[in-house]
Amino acid sequence: MCGHQDCIAAVAHPARFCDDHSRDSIGWNRGPRTASSGRTSTRAWKLQRAKTLQRDNHQCVIRGQRCTVTATEVDHVVPCHLGGSDDLGNLQSACHNCHASRTAAQAAAARG
């Protein structure tokens, strides 16, 4: 029997769900959630992120209007879609508020 609530479809072992309720059919295995998540989930990115935060002493270098000072995120100085790389020279530590504001401003500029 299918493991989905109220489904009585027969399923061959070792499958747990019928074709209608398999993870692929409901979108669980469709690849990266966002355009950048495929890259930022790699070991290489996680290492660059840790190096950037350590280099900047976990302090936000953007210092925008709503800055919380403590950096928890890493921002690209030159965005990847404009040719920026994941090199340390193109990365800066940012607090959530500054990173969100900068990303929103870049998205608005890209839309025109």
OpenMM code with the backbone's topology and positions (N, CA, C; nanometers):
from openmm import Vec3, app, unit

residues = "MET CYS GLY HIS GLN ASP CYS ILE ALA ALA VAL ALA HIS PRO ALA ARG PHE CYS ASP ASP HIS SER ARG ASP SER ILE GLY TRP ASN ARG GLY PRO ARG THR ALA SER SER GLY ARG THR SER THR ARG ALA TRP LYS LEU GLN ARG ALA LYS THR LEU GLN ARG ASP ASN HIS GLN CYS VAL ILE ARG GLY GLN ARG CYS THR VAL THR ALA THR GLU VAL ASP HIS VAL VAL PRO CYS HIS LEU GLY GLY SER ASP ASP LEU GLY ASN LEU GLN SER ALA CYS HIS ASN CYS HIS ALA SER ARG THR ALA ALA GLN ALA ALA ALA ALA ARG GLY".split()
positions = [
    Vec3(0.0833, -0.1181, 0.0000),
    Vec3(0.0000, 0.0000, 0.0000),
    Vec3(0.0884, 0.1255, 0.0000),
    Vec3(0.0395, 0.2276, -0.0694),
    Vec3(0.1078, 0.3565, -0.0750),
    Vec3(0.1126, 0.4181, 0.0650),
    Vec3(0.2220, 0.4818, 0.0974),
    Vec3(0.2382, 0.5439, 0.2286),
    Vec3(0.1730, 0.6798, 0.2422),
    Vec3(0.1120, 0.7299, 0.1354),
    Vec3(0.0458, 0.8603, 0.1409),
    Vec3(-0.0893, 0.8470, 0.2102),
    Vec3(-0.1265, 0.9460, 0.2877),
    Vec3(-0.2518, 0.9453, 0.3622),
    Vec3(-0.3713, 0.9168, 0.2708),
    Vec3(-0.4535, 0.8209, 0.3067),
    Vec3(-0.5777, 0.7831, 0.2383),
    Vec3(-0.5589, 0.7219, 0.0999),
    Vec3(-0.4378, 0.6931, 0.0570),
    Vec3(-0.4152, 0.6305, -0.0728),
    Vec3(-0.4106, 0.4790, -0.0538),
    Vec3(-0.4835, 0.4062, -0.1373),
    Vec3(-0.4886, 0.2606, -0.1229),
    Vec3(-0.4224, 0.1892, -0.2415),
    Vec3(-0.3439, 0.2625, -0.3192),
    Vec3(-0.2772, 0.2032, -0.4355),
    Vec3(-0.1720, 0.1024, -0.3915),
    Vec3(-0.1616, -0.0062, -0.4678),
    Vec3(-0.0617, -0.1085, -0.4394),
    Vec3(0.0759, -0.0595, -0.4848),
    Vec3(0.1776, -0.0918, -0.4058),
    Vec3(0.3148, -0.0502, -0.4347),
    Vec3(0.4065, -0.1700, -0.4181),
    Vec3(0.4955, -0.1917, -0.5145),
    Vec3(0.5908, -0.3026, -0.5063),
    Vec3(0.7086, -0.2640, -0.4167),
    Vec3(0.7507, -0.3564, -0.3321),
    Vec3(0.8657, -0.3344, -0.2444),
    Vec3(0.9887, -0.3088, -0.3300),
    Vec3(1.0788, -0.2182, -0.3031),
    Vec3(1.0980, -0.1384, -0.1824),
    Vec3(1.0339, 0.0003, -0.1873),
    Vec3(0.9587, 0.0306, -0.2928),
    Vec3(0.8963, 0.1635, -0.3020),
    Vec3(0.7978, 0.1834, -0.1869),
    Vec3(0.7847, 0.3074, -0.1415),
    Vec3(0.6912, 0.3378, -0.0329),
    Vec3(0.5683, 0.4112, -0.0825),
    Vec3(0.5767, 0.4745, -0.1996),
    Vec3(0.4664, 0.5541, -0.2516),
    Vec3(0.4325, 0.5125, -0.3940),
    Vec3(0.3070, 0.5310, -0.4318),
    Vec3(0.2644, 0.5042, -0.5685),
    Vec3(0.3192, 0.6144, -0.6603),
    Vec3(0.2993, 0.5982, -0.7905),
    Vec3(0.3493, 0.6964, -0.8863),
    Vec3(0.2901, 0.8350, -0.8630),
    Vec3(0.1656, 0.8429, -0.8209),
    Vec3(0.1016, 0.9732, -0.7969),
    Vec3(0.1570, 1.0442, -0.6747),
    Vec3(0.2140, 0.9694, -0.5802),
    Vec3(0.2592, 1.0306, -0.4556),
    Vec3(0.4093, 1.0167, -0.4309),
    Vec3(0.4838, 0.9765, -0.5343),
    Vec3(0.6290, 0.9654, -0.5162),
    Vec3(0.6888, 1.1046, -0.5001),
    Vec3(0.8049, 1.1121, -0.4431),
    Vec3(0.8708, 1.2412, -0.4195),
    Vec3(0.8908, 1.3181, -0.5493),
    Vec3(0.9236, 1.2493, -0.6574),
    Vec3(0.9439, 1.3162, -0.7857),
    Vec3(0.8153, 1.3811, -0.8361),
    Vec3(0.7021, 1.3159, -0.8159),
    Vec3(0.5768, 1.3682, -0.8694),
    Vec3(0.5263, 1.4905, -0.7932),
    Vec3(0.5716, 1.5079, -0.6677),
    Vec3(0.5253, 1.6246, -0.5913),
    Vec3(0.6328, 1.7316, -0.5768),
    Vec3(0.7428, 1.7184, -0.6528),
    Vec3(0.8413, 1.8258, -0.6611),
    Vec3(0.9562, 1.8205, -0.5625),
    Vec3(0.9752, 1.7102, -0.4917),
    Vec3(1.0827, 1.7059, -0.3929),
    Vec3(1.2197, 1.6843, -0.4537),
    Vec3(1.2272, 1.6271, -0.5700),
    Vec3(1.3568, 1.5956, -0.6307),
    Vec3(1.3722, 1.6644, -0.7657),
    Vec3(1.3367, 1.7883, -0.7732),
    Vec3(1.3415, 1.8590, -0.9008),
    Vec3(1.4655, 1.9456, -0.9165),
    Vec3(1.5672, 1.9227, -0.8394),
    Vec3(1.6895, 2.0007, -0.8523),
    Vec3(1.6949, 2.1157, -0.7533),
    Vec3(1.7862, 2.2091, -0.7743),
    Vec3(1.8064, 2.3197, -0.6809),
    Vec3(1.6815, 2.4061, -0.6654),
    Vec3(1.6584, 2.4525, -0.5442),
    Vec3(1.5428, 2.5361, -0.5132),
    Vec3(1.5548, 2.6728, -0.5781),
    Vec3(1.6744, 2.7299, -0.5787),
    Vec3(1.6983, 2.8596, -0.6405),
    Vec3(1.8131, 2.8474, -0.7395),
    Vec3(1.8325, 2.9495, -0.8175),
    Vec3(1.9392, 2.9472, -0.9176),
    Vec3(2.0761, 2.9303, -0.8528),
    Vec3(2.0954, 2.9889, -0.7365),
    Vec3(2.2271, 2.9833, -0.6735),
    Vec3(2.2437, 2.8664, -0.5764),
    Vec3(2.1366, 2.8011, -0.5355),
    Vec3(2.1499, 2.6978, -0.4338),
    Vec3(2.2293, 2.5768, -0.4809),
    Vec3(2.2319, 2.5516, -0.6111),
    Vec3(2.3143, 2.4428, -0.6616),
    Vec3(2.4616, 2.4694, -0.6403),
    Vec3(2.5020, 2.5960, -0.6451),
    Vec3(2.6416, 2.6335, -0.6251),
    Vec3(2.6740, 2.6512, -0.4774),
    Vec3(2.5826, 2.7109, -0.4010),
    Vec3(2.6120, 2.7437, -0.2613),
    Vec3(2.6012, 2.6248, -0.1673),
    Vec3(2.5571, 2.5105, -0.2173),
    Vec3(2.5525, 2.3924, -0.1320),
    Vec3(2.6787, 2.3080, -0.1456),
    Vec3(2.7746, 2.3542, -0.2235),
    Vec3(2.8970, 2.2771, -0.2441),
    Vec3(2.9970, 2.3000, -0.1307),
    Vec3(3.0857, 2.2055, -0.1168),
    Vec3(3.1910, 2.2154, -0.0150),
    Vec3(3.2817, 2.3360, -0.0413),
    Vec3(3.3120, 2.3603, -0.1695),
    Vec3(3.4003, 2.4718, -0.2060),
    Vec3(3.3383, 2.6052, -0.1635),
    Vec3(3.2071, 2.6227, -0.1876),
    Vec3(3.1419, 2.7477, -0.1482),
    Vec3(3.1408, 2.7626, 0.0039),
    Vec3(3.1106, 2.6558, 0.0743),
    Vec3(3.1045, 2.6628, 0.2207),
    Vec3(3.2400, 2.7021, 0.2788),
    Vec3(3.3475, 2.6552, 0.2169),
    Vec3(3.4819, 2.6919, 0.2605),
    Vec3(3.5086, 2.8401, 0.2337),
    Vec3(3.4731, 2.8891, 0.1138),
    Vec3(3.4905, 3.0315, 0.0813),
    Vec3(3.4085, 3.1191, 0.1754),
    Vec3(3.2870, 3.0752, 0.2066),
    Vec3(3.1994, 3.1498, 0.2967),
    Vec3(3.2636, 3.1614, 0.4356),
    Vec3(3.3137, 3.0499, 0.4861),
    Vec3(3.3779, 3.0506, 0.6183),
    Vec3(3.5021, 3.1399, 0.6180),
    Vec3(3.5824, 3.1327, 0.5119),
    Vec3(3.7024, 3.2169, 0.5024),
    Vec3(3.6659, 3.3652, 0.4983),
    Vec3(3.5606, 3.3991, 0.4259),
    Vec3(3.5180, 3.5390, 0.4144),
    Vec3(3.4707, 3.5919, 0.5490),
    Vec3(3.3871, 3.5170, 0.6174),
    Vec3(3.3373, 3.5608, 0.7484),
    Vec3(3.4522, 3.5752, 0.8482),
    Vec3(3.5471, 3.4822, 0.8441),
    Vec3(3.6623, 3.4889, 0.9340),
    Vec3(3.7499, 3.6097, 0.8999),
    Vec3(3.7736, 3.6322, 0.7715),
    Vec3(3.8552, 3.7464, 0.7279),
    Vec3(3.7963, 3.8782, 0.7763),
    Vec3(3.6647, 3.8906, 0.7678),
    Vec3(3.5970, 4.0145, 0.8073),
    Vec3(3.5551, 4.0153, 0.9543),
    Vec3(3.6032, 3.9169, 1.0301),
    Vec3(3.5773, 3.9078, 1.1733),
    Vec3(3.4270, 3.9062, 1.2045),
    Vec3(3.3501, 3.8442, 1.1181),
    Vec3(3.2038, 3.8325, 1.1336),
    Vec3(3.1365, 3.9687, 1.1505),
    Vec3(3.1942, 4.0711, 1.0865),
    Vec3(3.1377, 4.2061, 1.0912),
    Vec3(3.0875, 4.2436, 0.9524),
    Vec3(2.9702, 4.3041, 0.9459),
    Vec3(2.9131, 4.3478, 0.8186),
    Vec3(2.9977, 4.4614, 0.7624),
    Vec3(3.0366, 4.4486, 0.6369),
    Vec3(3.1172, 4.5543, 0.5753),
    Vec3(3.0324, 4.6493, 0.4919),
    Vec3(2.9042, 4.6171, 0.4728),
    Vec3(2.8166, 4.7028, 0.3936),
    Vec3(2.7684, 4.8218, 0.4763),
    Vec3(2.7297, 4.7969, 0.5996),
    Vec3(2.6857, 4.9003, 0.6947),
    Vec3(2.5756, 4.9900, 0.6390),
    Vec3(2.4665, 4.9278, 0.5972),
    Vec3(2.3517, 5.0018, 0.5463),
    Vec3(2.2680, 5.0613, 0.6587),
    Vec3(2.1527, 5.1157, 0.6218),
    Vec3(2.0663, 5.1855, 0.7165),
    Vec3(2.0171, 5.0966, 0.8297),
    Vec3(1.9826, 4.9722, 0.7989),
    Vec3(1.9266, 4.8825, 0.8996),
    Vec3(2.0274, 4.7767, 0.9432),
    Vec3(2.1542, 4.8078, 0.9383),
    Vec3(2.2621, 4.7143, 0.9681),
    Vec3(2.2567, 4.6656, 1.1127),
    Vec3(2.2760, 4.5358, 1.1301),
    Vec3(2.2834, 4.4775, 1.2651),
    Vec3(2.4277, 4.4498, 1.3056),
    Vec3(2.5220, 4.4831, 1.2217),
    Vec3(2.6672, 4.4734, 1.2408),
    Vec3(2.7202, 4.3292, 1.2366),
    Vec3(2.6542, 4.2339, 1.2979),
    Vec3(2.7032, 4.0970, 1.2996),
    Vec3(2.6722, 4.0291, 1.1665),
    Vec3(2.7764, 3.9895, 1.0964),
    Vec3(2.7618, 3.9274, 0.9650),
    Vec3(2.7280, 3.7796, 0.9789),
    Vec3(2.6241, 3.7385, 0.9099),
    Vec3(2.5838, 3.5984, 0.9064),
    Vec3(2.5774, 3.5470, 0.7625),
    Vec3(2.5968, 3.6360, 0.6656),
    Vec3(2.5860, 3.6004, 0.5245),
    Vec3(2.7050, 3.6551, 0.4473),
    Vec3(2.7220, 3.6039, 0.3260),
    Vec3(2.8309, 3.6487, 0.2390),
    Vec3(2.7701, 3.7011, 0.1097),
    Vec3(2.8170, 3.8164, 0.0661),
    Vec3(2.7646, 3.8843, -0.0518),
    Vec3(2.8743, 3.8958, -0.1573),
    Vec3(2.8352, 3.8865, -0.2830),
    Vec3(2.9285, 3.9087, -0.3931),
    Vec3(2.9356, 4.0583, -0.4227),
    Vec3(3.0546, 4.1154, -0.4265),
    Vec3(3.0726, 4.2565, -0.4614),
    Vec3(3.0217, 4.2784, -0.6035),
    Vec3(3.0704, 4.1993, -0.6965),
    Vec3(3.0189, 4.1979, -0.8332),
    Vec3(2.9340, 4.0715, -0.8442),
    Vec3(2.8029, 4.0851, -0.8645),
    Vec3(2.7149, 3.9684, -0.8693),
    Vec3(2.7573, 3.8680, -0.9762),
    Vec3(2.7297, 3.7423, -0.9498),
    Vec3(2.7667, 3.6358, -1.0441),
    Vec3(2.7029, 3.6563, -1.1804),
    Vec3(2.5789, 3.7057, -1.1840),
    Vec3(2.5122, 3.7227, -1.3137),
    Vec3(2.5737, 3.8360, -1.3960),
    Vec3(2.6598, 3.9163, -1.3309),
    Vec3(2.7316, 4.0219, -1.4031),
    Vec3(2.8786, 3.9860, -1.4221),
    Vec3(2.9108, 3.8590, -1.4009),
    Vec3(3.0466, 3.8123, -1.4239),
    Vec3(3.1324, 3.8001, -1.2997),
    Vec3(3.0752, 3.8229, -1.1829),
    Vec3(3.1512, 3.8094, -1.0582),
    Vec3(3.1818, 3.6635, -1.0282),
    Vec3(3.2871, 3.6437, -0.9511),
    Vec3(3.3297, 3.5071, -0.9191),
    Vec3(3.3141, 3.4809, -0.7691),
    Vec3(3.3461, 3.3589, -0.7299),
    Vec3(3.3433, 3.3209, -0.5894),
    Vec3(3.4798, 3.3364, -0.5232),
    Vec3(3.5698, 3.4130, -0.5869),
    Vec3(3.7015, 3.4381, -0.5278),
    Vec3(3.6864, 3.5253, -0.4046),
    Vec3(3.7770, 3.5101, -0.3080),
    Vec3(3.7702, 3.5877, -0.1840),
    Vec3(3.7693, 3.7381, -0.2092),
    Vec3(3.8370, 3.7826, -0.3134),
    Vec3(3.8414, 3.9251, -0.3440),
    Vec3(3.7072, 3.9820, -0.3886),
    Vec3(3.6139, 3.8935, -0.4269),
    Vec3(3.4824, 3.9379, -0.4706),
    Vec3(3.3739, 3.9078, -0.3667),
    Vec3(3.4143, 3.8674, -0.2488),
    Vec3(3.3190, 3.8340, -0.1440),
    Vec3(3.3339, 3.9289, -0.0262),
    Vec3(3.2203, 3.9606, 0.0351),
    Vec3(3.2221, 4.0449, 0.1550),
    Vec3(3.1188, 3.9930, 0.2541),
    Vec3(3.1482, 4.0072, 0.3821),
    Vec3(3.0566, 3.9648, 0.4869),
    Vec3(2.9455, 4.0672, 0.5016),
    Vec3(2.8257, 4.0175, 0.5309),
    Vec3(2.7112, 4.1072, 0.5434),
    Vec3(2.6122, 4.0542, 0.6463),
    Vec3(2.5450, 4.1466, 0.7147),
    Vec3(2.4351, 4.1060, 0.8027),
    Vec3(2.3144, 4.0755, 0.7130),
    Vec3(2.2154, 4.0115, 0.7677),
    Vec3(2.0995, 3.9734, 0.6874),
    Vec3(2.0301, 4.0953, 0.6257),
    Vec3(2.0100, 4.2001, 0.7043),
    Vec3(1.9395, 4.3192, 0.6552),
    Vec3(2.0127, 4.3851, 0.5389),
    Vec3(2.1417, 4.4036, 0.5520),
    Vec3(2.2192, 4.4672, 0.4450),
    Vec3(2.2216, 4.3803, 0.3197),
    Vec3(2.2376, 4.2488, 0.3383),
    Vec3(2.2414, 4.1582, 0.2242),
    Vec3(2.1072, 4.1589, 0.1519),
    Vec3(1.9976, 4.1551, 0.2257),
    Vec3(1.8650, 4.1572, 0.1645),
    Vec3(1.8402, 4.2885, 0.0906),
    Vec3(1.8801, 4.4003, 0.1507),
    Vec3(1.8611, 4.5308, 0.0866),
    Vec3(1.9427, 4.5415, -0.0411),
    Vec3(2.0666, 4.4978, -0.0349),
    Vec3(2.1549, 4.5056, -0.1523),
    Vec3(2.1036, 4.4151, -0.2635),
    Vec3(2.0617, 4.2938, -0.2288),
    Vec3(2.0099, 4.2006, -0.3274),
    Vec3(1.8829, 4.2554, -0.3926),
    Vec3(1.7940, 4.3153, -0.3129),
    Vec3(1.6704, 4.3726, -0.3668),
    Vec3(1.7017, 4.4882, -0.4608),
    Vec3(1.7983, 4.5709, -0.4246),
    Vec3(1.8363, 4.6846, -0.5096),
    Vec3(1.8961, 4.6356, -0.6414),
    Vec3(1.9773, 4.5314, -0.6364),
    Vec3(2.0358, 4.4749, -0.7583),
    Vec3(1.9288, 4.4130, -0.8477),
    Vec3(1.8319, 4.3469, -0.7873),
    Vec3(1.7235, 4.2862, -0.8644),
    Vec3(1.6393, 4.3942, -0.9319),
    Vec3(1.6118, 4.5018, -0.8587),
    Vec3(1.5340, 4.6123, -0.9162),
    Vec3(1.6092, 4.6765, -1.0329),
    Vec3(1.7398, 4.6926, -1.0167),
    Vec3(1.8213, 4.7523, -1.1232),
    Vec3(1.8229, 4.6606, -1.2461),
    Vec3(1.8275, 4.5307, -1.2229),
    Vec3(1.8301, 4.4357, -1.3341),
    Vec3(1.6976, 4.4352, -1.4112),
    Vec3(1.5889, 4.4601, -1.3393),
    Vec3(1.4580, 4.4671, -1.4047),
    Vec3(1.4388, 4.5966, -1.4824),
    Vec3(1.5199, 4.6959, -1.4493),
    Vec3(1.5128, 4.8223, -1.5217),
    Vec3(1.4341, 4.9208, -1.4476),
] * unit.nanometer
topology = app.Topology()
chain = topology.addChain("A")
for resn in residues:
    res = topology.addResidue(resn, chain)
    for name in ("N", "CA", "C"):
        topology.addAtom(name, app.Element.getBySymbol(name[0]), res)
